[in-house]
Amino acid sequence: MGNLLAELGDAAGARRHRDKAFTNNFLTTLPYRGHGPAISVLLLISAAGGNIPTASILDDRQFRTTVLVMEYADPKVPLPQHDLVFNSIGDADLCGQGLEAARGVLARTDRPLINHPAAVLKTGRASNADRLRRLPNVVAPRTVTVPRRLLVGPGAGAIVAGNDFDFPFLVRPPGFHTGRCFVRVENLPELAAAAASFPGDDVCLIEALDARDRDGFHRKCRVMIVDRKIYPIHLAISRQWKVHYFKADMADSPENRLQDAAFLDDMPGFVGARGMAALERINAALDLDYCGIDFAVNATGDILLFEANATMVVLPLAPDEKWAYCRPAFANVFSAVRGMVMDRSIASNAA
């Protein structure tokens, strides 16, 4: 309920319900269904949402998971026994308080860590665009964050001009993903209407990158980074500028799925040497153990960067046979994450 109220812009109501849920109830041990000793994982989450989905990663037949809600955690309460800390807080724009609290936990444990909170804190939408666009062969959209109230009043034109934006451009409030509250605006009335409809106090103005191919379709590739290695996960092709894989023109287009398969089968060949080198630079700059990158490749082989953070979702595929070609790529990511958790936990116990 707290998260729903937050999306409606009711910050006070959201806080009230989160207080009811998590005050004195910030530590929960999930059931373990395995046989024999379990690997114990301390899972750090944010009450505000923006967490990495881990249900398909932390198999309860292998891992005993204790969930710690960081905004409400009492630092005087001892941490439970654990072999590894998994910081699943992924959204820097939404979860700053939780990430700062997570940094404090690290002073109380010597166990291995996945996704340092300090690295996640650098991945806010505007700050990410600013630092990653400085990398060679990376084209990131210029992004600025402004108070929402300024965009619904008579001074909106001055805000747009003062930040050197030209229509059309994209707008969205920080902390939203999967296309929610994400609009392309062509003029000032559309900007005012979009801003008025958004929750929260701030709005990101985002330069619109042209990711169309020669046939006029919009493209978006996604790769996942696990233990600093890049894994392809999908290529989405769409007639619309807002590209999300299962809403794109994939299910009804065998031709598009063939291109998706080509990307999955030979990512370096599909992206090119110039683009792969740029992706590795982004990987190094992110400095995260688990995250994802959404991008396209332009005509010169540079990376058009849309997003790069730890909130990327990889969910098990539907049983439809048309997606059979994707299954090995998804399995590779799930296997890599489980292997990373297992390896670090075992190394921790050996030490």
C-alpha positions in Angstrom: 0.0 0.0 0.0 2.9 2.4 0.8 4.4 1.8 -2.6 1.1 2.3 -4.4 0.5 5.6 -2.5 4.0 6.7 -3.4 3.2 6.2 -7.1 0.1 8.3 -6.7 2.2 11.1 -5.2 1.0 10.7 -1.6 4.4 10.7 0.1 2.8 11.2 3.6 0.4 8.3 3.1 3.2 6.1 1.8 5.4 6.8 4.8 2.5 6.1 7.2 1.9 2.6 5.7 5.6 1.8 5.5 5.9 2.7 9.2 3.1 0.3 10.0 4.7 -2.4 8.0 8.3 -2.2 9.0 8.7 -0.4 12.4 10.0 -3.2 14.7 9.5 -5.6 11.9 12.6 -4.9 9.7 14.2 -8.4 9.8 12.5 -11.5 8.3 14.0 -15.0 7.7 12.4 -16.7 4.7 11.6 -20.4 4.8 14.4 -22.8 3.8 13.3 -26.0 2.0 16.6 -27.6 1.3 18.3 -30.6 3.0 21.5 -30.2 4.9 23.4 -27.0 5.7 22.2 -23.9 3.9 24.1 -20.9 2.5 22.9 -17.9 4.6 22.3 -14.7 2.6 21.6 -11.4 4.2 19.4 -9.6 1.7 19.3 -5.8 2.0 16.1 -4.2 0.6 14.5 -0.8 0.5 11.1 -0.1 1.9 10.6 2.3 -1.0 10.8 -0.4 -3.6 13.4 -0.3 -6.4 14.8 -3.6 -5.4 16.3 -6.3 -7.6 13.9 -9.2 -7.9 15.7 -12.2 -6.4 13.0 -14.9 -6.1 14.4 -16.6 -9.3 18.0 -16.2 -8.1 18.0 -17.2 -4.5 16.6 -20.7 -4.6 15.2 -21.6 -1.2 16.5 -25.1 -1.6 20.1 -23.7 -1.5 19.9 -20.4 0.3 18.5 -19.4 3.6 17.6 -15.7 3.1 17.2 -13.1 5.8 15.7 -9.9 4.6 16.7 -6.6 6.2 14.7 -3.5 5.5 17.3 -0.8 5.6 15.3 2.4 6.3 13.9 0.8 9.5 16.8 -1.4 10.6 18.0 -0.8 14.2 21.8 -0.6 14.2 21.8 -1.8 17.8 20.2 -5.1 16.8 23.0 -7.7 15.9 23.0 -8.9 12.3 21.9 -12.5 11.9 24.5 -15.1 10.9 25.3 -14.9 7.2 27.8 -16.1 4.6 27.2 -13.2 2.2 25.5 -9.8 1.9 23.4 -9.2 -1.2 22.5 -5.6 -1.6 19.4 -5.8 -3.7 18.6 -2.1 -3.5 18.9 -1.0 -7.1 17.3 2.4 -7.7 19.5 5.3 -6.7 16.8 7.9 -7.4 14.2 6.2 -5.3 16.2 4.6 -2.5 18.9 7.1 -1.4 18.0 6.7 2.3 18.1 2.9 2.1 21.4 2.9 0.2 23.0 5.2 2.8 21.7 2.9 5.6 23.1 -0.1 3.7 26.6 1.6 3.7 26.4 1.5 7.5 25.7 -2.2 7.6 29.1 -2.9 5.8 31.0 -1.6 8.9 29.3 -4.4 10.9 30.2 -7.4 8.7 33.3 -8.9 7.1 31.3 -11.2 4.8 31.5 -10.8 0.9 29.2 -8.3 -0.6 27.3 -8.2 -3.9 26.7 -4.6 -5.3 28.3 -2.1 -3.0 25.7 0.6 -2.1 28.2 3.4 -2.9 28.4 2.2 -6.5 24.6 1.9 -6.7 24.3 5.5 -5.4 26.2 6.8 -8.5 23.6 5.3 -10.9 20.8 7.9 -10.7 19.3 8.7 -14.0 20.8 12.2 -14.4 24.1 11.5 -12.7 24.6 8.3 -14.8 24.0 10.1 -18.0 26.4 12.9 -17.1 29.3 10.6 -16.2 28.8 7.8 -18.7 28.5 10.2 -21.7 32.1 11.2 -21.1 33.3 7.7 -22.0 34.7 7.2 -25.6 32.1 5.9 -28.1 29.2 6.3 -25.7 26.3 8.6 -26.6 24.2 9.2 -23.5 21.2 11.5 -23.4 21.6 14.9 -21.8 19.5 14.7 -18.6 18.6 17.3 -16.1 16.3 17.1 -13.1 14.0 20.1 -12.4 11.2 20.8 -9.9 7.9 19.6 -11.3 6.0 22.7 -10.2 8.1 24.8 -12.6 7.0 22.9 -15.6 3.2 23.4 -15.1 3.4 27.2 -14.8 4.1 30.1 -17.1 7.9 29.8 -16.6 8.2 26.3 -18.2 9.5 27.8 -21.5 12.3 29.5 -19.7 13.2 26.3 -17.9 13.4 24.4 -21.2 15.4 27.1 -22.9 17.7 27.7 -19.9 18.6 24.0 -19.9 19.3 24.1 -23.7 16.5 21.6 -24.6 14.7 21.6 -27.9 11.4 19.8 -28.6 10.8 17.0 -28.8 12.3 15.4 -25.7 11.4 12.9 -23.1 10.1 13.5 -19.5 9.7 11.2 -16.5 9.9 11.5 -12.8 12.9 9.8 -11.1 12.4 6.3 -9.7 10.1 5.0 -12.4 10.8 2.2 -14.8 9.1 -0.1 -17.4 7.6 2.8 -19.2 5.5 4.1 -16.4 5.2 7.9 -16.2 7.3 8.2 -19.3 6.2 10.7 -22.1 7.6 12.2 -25.2 6.6 15.9 -25.4 6.4 17.9 -28.6 5.6 21.4 -27.2 5.0 23.4 -24.0 1.3 22.4 -23.6 2.2 18.7 -23.8 5.1 19.3 -21.3 2.7 21.0 -18.8 0.1 18.2 -19.2 2.7 15.5 -18.6 4.2 17.2 -15.6 0.8 17.8 -14.1 0.0 14.1 -14.3 3.3 12.9 -12.7 3.7 12.0 -9.0 6.5 13.4 -6.9 8.3 16.7 -6.8 10.9 16.4 -9.6 10.9 15.6 -13.3 13.8 14.5 -15.5 14.2 16.2 -18.9 15.9 13.7 -21.2 17.3 14.2 -24.7 15.6 11.9 -27.2 18.1 9.7 -28.9 17.3 8.4 -32.4 17.6 4.6 -32.2 15.8 3.8 -35.5 17.2 1.4 -37.9 17.1 1.7 -41.7 13.5 0.6 -41.9 12.4 3.1 -39.3 12.0 0.7 -36.4 13.2 1.6 -32.9 15.7 -0.8 -31.3 16.8 -1.5 -27.8 19.3 -4.1 -26.7 19.7 -5.3 -23.2 22.7 -7.0 -21.6 23.2 -8.1 -18.1 26.4 -7.8 -16.2 27.1 -10.6 -13.7 30.4 -10.7 -11.8 31.7 -8.1 -14.3 31.0 -10.3 -17.3 28.5 -9.1 -20.0 25.6 -11.4 -21.1 23.1 -10.6 -23.9 19.5 -10.9 -22.8 17.4 -9.5 -25.7 17.0 -7.2 -28.7 13.6 -5.5 -28.8 12.3 -4.0 -32.1 9.3 -1.7 -32.1 7.4 0.7 -34.3 7.0 2.9 -31.2 9.7 5.0 -29.5 9.0 3.6 -26.1 10.5 0.1 -26.4 9.9 -2.7 -24.0 10.5 -6.3 -25.0 7.1 -7.9 -24.5 5.2 -4.9 -25.7 7.4 -4.5 -28.8 6.9 -6.0 -32.2 8.4 -9.4 -31.3 5.7 -11.9 -30.6 4.1 -11.6 -34.0 7.2 -11.0 -36.1 9.4 -14.0 -36.9 11.7 -11.6 -38.7 12.3 -9.6 -35.6 12.8 -12.7 -33.5 15.5 -13.8 -36.0 17.3 -10.6 -35.4 16.9 -11.1 -31.6 18.4 -14.6 -32.0 21.3 -13.2 -34.0 22.1 -10.8 -31.2 21.9 -13.6 -28.6 24.0 -16.0 -30.7 26.8 -13.5 -31.5 26.7 -10.4 -29.4 30.2 -9.2 -30.4 29.5 -9.7 -34.1 26.1 -7.9 -33.8 27.4 -5.0 -31.7 30.8 -4.7 -33.3 34.2 -4.2 -31.8 33.7 -0.4 -31.2 30.4 -1.0 -29.4 31.7 -3.9 -27.3 34.7 -1.8 -26.1 32.2 0.9 -25.1 30.1 -1.6 -23.2 33.2 -2.7 -21.3 34.0 0.9 -20.4 30.4 1.3 -19.1 30.8 -2.0 -17.2 34.0 -0.8 -15.5 32.5 2.6 -14.7 29.4 1.1 -13.1 31.6 -1.1 -10.9 28.7 -3.4 -10.0 28.5 -7.1 -9.6 24.9 -7.3 -10.9 23.3 -4.8 -13.2 22.1 -4.2 -16.8 22.5 -1.9 -19.7 19.8 -0.8 -22.2 21.3 0.6 -25.4 21.2 0.7 -29.2 24.1 0.9 -31.7 24.2 3.8 -34.1 25.5 3.9 -37.7 29.1 4.6 -36.6 29.1 1.7 -34.1 28.8 3.9 -31.0 26.6 2.9 -28.1 23.4 4.9 -27.6 22.9 4.5 -23.9 19.4 4.5 -22.5 19.8 3.2 -19.0 22.4 1.4 -16.9 21.7 0.3 -13.3 20.9 -2.6 -11.0 17.1 -2.5 -11.4 17.0 -4.4 -14.7 14.5 -7.3 -14.5 15.2 -10.8 -15.8 12.1 -12.9 -15.4 11.6 -16.5 -16.5 10.1 -16.8 -19.9 6.6 -18.0 -20.7 6.3 -21.6 -21.9 5.4 -20.6 -25.5 7.7 -22.4 -27.9 8.3 -19.2 -30.0 10.6 -18.1 -27.2 12.7 -21.3 -27.1 15.6 -19.6 -28.8 15.8 -17.1 -25.8 16.0 -19.7 -23.1 19.7 -20.4 -23.2 20.5 -16.7 -22.8 18.2 -16.4 -19.8 19.6 -19.6 -18.3 23.1 -18.3 -18.7 22.2 -15.2 -16.6 20.4 -17.1 -13.9 23.3 -19.7 -13.7 25.9 -16.9 -13.6 24.2 -15.1 -10.7 23.7 -18.3 -8.7 27.3 -19.3 -9.4 28.5 -15.9 -8.2 26.5 -16.1 -5.0 27.7 -19.7 -4.4 31.3 -19.0 -5.1 31.5 -16.0 -2.9 29.7 -17.7 -0.1 32.0 -20.8 -0.3 35.1 -18.5 -0.4 33.8 -16.7 2.7 33.4 -19.9 4.7 36.8 -21.2 3.6 38.4 -18.0 4.8 
